[in-house]
């Protein structure tokens, strides 16, 4: 069972890389989301968000017992937060537009997840499985708000005019 928890918690091993595991975990799930939008299975992003959140809560205890407090290799929480960024985003089906949206959402999430402004750090300090997950969900929410705002203010940047 520990092998399954490690496989899932590391985001199918995307967080097992020694450098920048959170960034690689976020990149892996962004690639998965790209596949989902290319297949026009938009509702699957919500399912991915829910599953990643539940898996994160399930495996967090194992990771903290094995690797210490909020270990970097646990990236399923990044999968949840990164998925939240793209909930309600209108993808066009145009490859360049969709890639621009994905890149912007990825960068915004990494900004909020790494710097932890606007109270995200305090949420992370809750500790345990809830602290591990909720700081990433809050980072994802802030990134979603920023992405939606950017789309509203500058739709031509995203090829939406």
Residue pairs with C-beta under 8 A, 6 or more apart in sequence:
2 62
2 66
5 58
5 59
5 62
5 63
6 59
6 62
7 13
8 55
8 59
8 76
9 15
9 55
9 56
9 59
9 60
9 62
9 63
9 73
9 74
9 75
9 76
10 16
10 21
10 25
10 73
10 74
10 75
10 76
11 25
11 28
11 29
11 75
11 76
11 78
11 79
12 28
14 21
14 24
14 25
14 27
14 28
14 29
14 75
15 21
15 22
15 24
15 25
15 72
15 73
15 74
15 75
15 76
15 78
16 73
17 24
21 72
21 73
21 75
22 72
22 75
22 78
22 110
22 113
22 114
23 110
24 75
25 75
25 76
25 78
25 79
25 82
26 75
26 78
26 79
26 81
26 82
26 106
26 109
26 110
26 113
27 106
28 75
28 79
29 48
29 52
29 78
29 79
29 82
29 83
30 82
30 102
30 105
30 106
32 48
33 45
33 48
33 82
33 83
33 86
33 102
34 98
34 99
34 102
36 42
36 44
36 45
36 48
37 45
37 91
37 98
37 102
38 98
40 93
42 91
45 83
45 86
45 87
46 87
48 79
48 83
49 80
49 83
49 84
49 87
52 76
52 77
52 79
52 80
52 83
53 80
53 133
53 137
55 76
56 74
56 76
56 77
56 79
56 80
56 129
56 132
56 133
57 129
57 130
57 133
59 74
59 76
60 74
60 77
60 128
60 129
60 132
60 133
61 129
63 71
63 73
63 74
64 70
64 71
64 128
64 132
67 73
67 74
69 127
70 124
70 131
70 132
74 132
77 132
77 133
77 135
77 136
77 137
78 113
78 136
80 133
80 136
80 137
80 140
81 109
81 113
81 136
81 137
81 138
81 139
81 140
81 143
82 105
82 106
82 109
82 136
82 140
83 140
84 137
84 140
84 141
84 143
84 144
85 105
85 106
85 108
85 109
85 140
85 143
85 144
85 147
86 101
86 102
86 105
86 144
87 144
88 144
88 148
89 101
89 105
89 144
89 147
89 148
89 151
90 160
91 97
91 98
91 101
92 98
92 159
92 160
94 159
96 159
97 158
97 159
97 160
100 157
100 158
100 159
101 147
101 151
101 158
104 147
104 150
104 158
105 143
105 144
105 147
108 142
108 143
108 146
108 147
109 139
109 140
109 143
111 143
112 118
112 120
112 138
112 139
112 140
112 142
112 143
113 120
113 135
113 136
113 139
116 124
116 135
116 139
118 142
119 138
120 135
120 138
120 139
120 142
121 135
123 131
123 134
123 135
123 138
124 131
124 132
124 134
124 135
125 131
126 134
150 157
150 158
151 158
151 160
155 161
